[in-house]
Amino acid sequence: MTVRQNWGEDLLYYHDGQGRLCSIPAAWTDHVPADPVVVISAGRSPFRLQDLIELGRLIQALQQEAGEACRQEVSHA
């Protein structure tokens, strides 16, 4: 595993079962020191607000892509 900073955040790179290079935010792992906010919260919230906002954006983008793909299939039918 390797941790590198890309696009303003640390990413943890690893090879999956098929040998493909994958990455996830290092903050989502225990490979980096715990976020001070999480430590101070004494475990009341396992997620950082910034990560939840990013997850919401990702879900929204995936839903939009799925909707566009569906519209394209309908228009080609």
Backbone as CSV, one residue per row, in Angstrom:
resi,resn,N_x,N_y,N_z,CA_x,CA_y,CA_z,C_x,C_y,C_z
1,MET,0.835,-1.174,0.000,0.000,0.000,0.000,0.883,1.241,0.000
2,THR,0.394,2.263,-0.670,1.089,3.537,-0.746,0.093,4.650,-0.506
3,VAL,0.489,5.674,0.234,-0.353,6.846,0.441,0.276,8.012,-0.295
4,ARG,-0.522,8.679,-1.124,-0.063,9.850,-1.870,-1.141,10.917,-1.852
5,GLN,-0.710,12.163,-1.960,-1.693,13.237,-2.005,-2.015,13.561,-3.457
6,ASN,-3.293,13.451,-3.790,-3.802,13.781,-5.128,-5.043,14.636,-4.974
7,TRP,-5.115,15.681,-5.737,-6.283,16.544,-5.737,-6.642,17.043,-4.336
8,GLY,-5.615,17.344,-3.532,-5.840,17.952,-2.233,-6.172,17.011,-1.100
9,GLU,-6.130,15.702,-1.331,-6.372,14.765,-0.240,-5.449,13.572,-0.374
10,ASP,-5.190,12.928,0.755,-4.355,11.727,0.751,-5.182,10.537,0.287
11,LEU,-4.645,9.800,-0.680,-5.292,8.591,-1.180,-4.414,7.397,-0.873
12,LEU,-5.030,6.311,-0.498,-4.330,5.061,-0.243,-4.478,4.205,-1.499
13,TYR,-3.352,3.823,-2.092,-3.354,3.002,-3.301,-3.040,1.555,-2.941
14,TYR,-3.733,0.631,-3.581,-3.524,-0.791,-3.337,-3.897,-1.562,-4.599
15,HIS,-3.489,-2.807,-4.670,-3.858,-3.679,-5.790,-4.983,-4.604,-5.326
16,ASP,-6.040,-4.677,-6.125,-7.173,-5.534,-5.763,-6.858,-6.992,-6.111
17,GLY,-7.839,-7.862,-5.933,-7.663,-9.290,-6.172,-7.259,-9.640,-7.593
18,GLN,-7.616,-8.780,-8.565,-7.248,-9.027,-9.956,-5.957,-8.308,-10.343
19,GLY,-5.314,-7.661,-9.356,-4.062,-6.973,-9.629,-4.224,-5.553,-10.139
20,ARG,-5.460,-5.035,-10.195,-5.688,-3.665,-10.660,-5.340,-2.673,-9.558
21,LEU,-4.770,-1.531,-9.947,-4.442,-0.485,-8.998,-5.716,0.270,-8.644
22,CYS,-6.028,0.351,-7.358,-7.223,1.017,-6.865,-6.812,2.035,-5.816
23,SER,-7.716,2.966,-5.517,-7.427,3.931,-4.466,-8.700,4.270,-3.705
24,ILE,-8.528,4.654,-2.449,-9.610,5.150,-1.613,-9.032,6.276,-0.768
25,PRO,-9.869,7.196,-0.293,-9.353,8.247,0.587,-8.707,7.623,1.827
26,ALA,-7.499,8.045,2.127,-6.781,7.492,3.274,-7.543,7.736,4.571
27,ALA,-8.304,8.824,4.632,-9.074,9.135,5.843,-10.136,8.082,6.124
28,TRP,-10.504,7.284,5.132,-11.509,6.239,5.325,-10.904,4.970,5.918
29,THR,-9.594,4.961,6.130,-8.912,3.765,6.620,-8.289,4.028,7.983
30,ASP,-7.739,2.979,8.585,-6.995,3.151,9.827,-5.494,3.224,9.554
31,HIS,-5.148,3.463,8.284,-3.742,3.539,7.884,-3.119,4.888,8.240
32,VAL,-3.930,5.890,8.497,-3.464,7.223,8.874,-3.977,7.533,10.282
33,PRO,-3.353,8.482,10.961,-3.831,8.824,12.302,-5.295,9.257,12.274
34,ALA,-5.987,8.970,13.352,-7.410,9.327,13.447,-7.590,10.842,13.383
35,ASP,-8.680,11.250,12.752,-9.040,12.660,12.673,-9.314,13.163,14.088
36,PRO,-8.741,14.303,14.492,-8.966,14.807,15.848,-10.440,15.012,16.196
37,VAL,-11.256,15.386,15.226,-12.687,15.570,15.478,-13.329,14.246,15.878
38,VAL,-12.946,13.170,15.197,-13.492,11.851,15.520,-13.029,11.414,16.903
39,VAL,-11.771,11.676,17.225,-11.247,11.301,18.535,-11.980,12.057,19.639
40,ILE,-12.141,13.368,19.457,-12.809,14.185,20.473,-14.277,13.797,20.623
41,SER,-14.915,13.366,19.535,-16.337,13.006,19.603,-16.563,11.698,20.339
42,ALA,-15.493,11.020,20.708,-15.565,9.775,21.485,-16.411,8.715,20.795
43,GLY,-16.318,8.637,19.469,-17.003,7.581,18.748,-18.470,7.821,18.471
44,ARG,-18.976,9.007,18.804,-20.397,9.258,18.573,-20.734,9.337,17.089
45,SER,-19.755,9.644,16.250,-19.989,9.689,14.816,-18.777,9.110,14.101
46,PRO,-18.971,7.996,13.396,-17.826,7.404,12.704,-17.488,8.099,11.381
47,PHE,-18.257,9.131,10.990,-18.042,9.797,9.712,-17.746,11.279,9.914
48,ARG,-16.882,11.806,9.052,-16.619,13.245,9.054,-17.634,13.904,8.126
49,LEU,-18.033,15.123,8.467,-18.999,15.851,7.658,-18.521,15.979,6.214
50,GLN,-17.256,16.309,6.029,-16.706,16.466,4.678,-16.874,15.183,3.863
51,ASP,-16.636,14.027,4.475,-16.771,12.749,3.767,-18.234,12.455,3.434
52,LEU,-19.155,12.801,4.336,-20.579,12.580,4.066,-21.065,13.469,2.929
53,ILE,-20.596,14.715,2.898,-20.963,15.615,1.798,-20.450,15.062,0.483
54,GLU,-19.194,14.592,0.466,-18.632,14.014,-0.758,-19.385,12.765,-1.179
55,LEU,-19.770,11.925,-0.223,-20.559,10.738,-0.533,-21.896,11.133,-1.160
56,GLY,-22.537,12.158,-0.630,-23.789,12.637,-1.203,-23.612,13.106,-2.637
57,ARG,-22.517,13.815,-2.910,-22.231,14.273,-4.284,-22.008,13.084,-5.217
58,LEU,-21.289,12.085,-4.729,-21.029,10.890,-5.533,-22.325,10.162,-5.857
59,ILE,-23.181,9.992,-4.863,-24.466,9.321,-5.085,-25.304,10.108,-6.087
60,GLN,-25.339,11.418,-5.947,-26.107,12.253,-6.871,-25.575,12.112,-8.300
61,ALA,-24.245,12.123,-8.461,-23.651,11.988,-9.792,-23.977,10.621,-10.395
62,LEU,-23.917,9.569,-9.585,-24.244,8.231,-10.081,-25.713,8.127,-10.479
63,GLN,-26.591,8.758,-9.708,-28.010,8.743,-10.047,-28.260,9.490,-11.359
64,GLN,-27.563,10.605,-11.554,-27.715,11.353,-12.805,-27.215,10.542,-13.988
65,GLU,-26.069,9.882,-13.828,-25.538,9.041,-14.900,-26.497,7.904,-15.228
66,ALA,-27.074,7.288,-14.209,-28.018,6.198,-14.434,-29.255,6.709,-15.164
67,GLY,-29.722,7.892,-14.795,-30.877,8.469,-15.462,-30.591,8.795,-16.917
68,GLU,-29.401,9.318,-17.197,-29.026,9.626,-18.573,-28.908,8.358,-19.405
69,ALA,-28.329,7.319,-18.831,-28.194,6.049,-19.550,-29.571,5.480,-19.865
70,CYS,-30.499,5.602,-18.925,-31.853,5.102,-19.141,-32.536,5.888,-20.260
71,ARG,-32.381,7.206,-20.249,-33.002,8.038,-21.301,-32.407,7.706,-22.666
72,GLN,-31.091,7.442,-22.717,-30.448,7.110,-23.978,-30.991,5.770,-24.507
73,GLU,-31.179,4.801,-23.611,-31.703,3.498,-24.039,-33.122,3.643,-24.595
74,VAL,-33.919,4.471,-23.947,-35.297,4.675,-24.389,-35.331,5.377,-25.738
75,SER,-34.436,6.370,-25.929,-34.470,7.107,-27.192,-33.945,6.276,-28.358
76,HIS,-33.137,5.250,-28.108,-32.635,4.379,-29.175,-33.531,3.174,-29.433
77,ALA,-34.551,3.016,-28.636,-35.424,1.843,-28.793,-36.381,1.996,-29.945
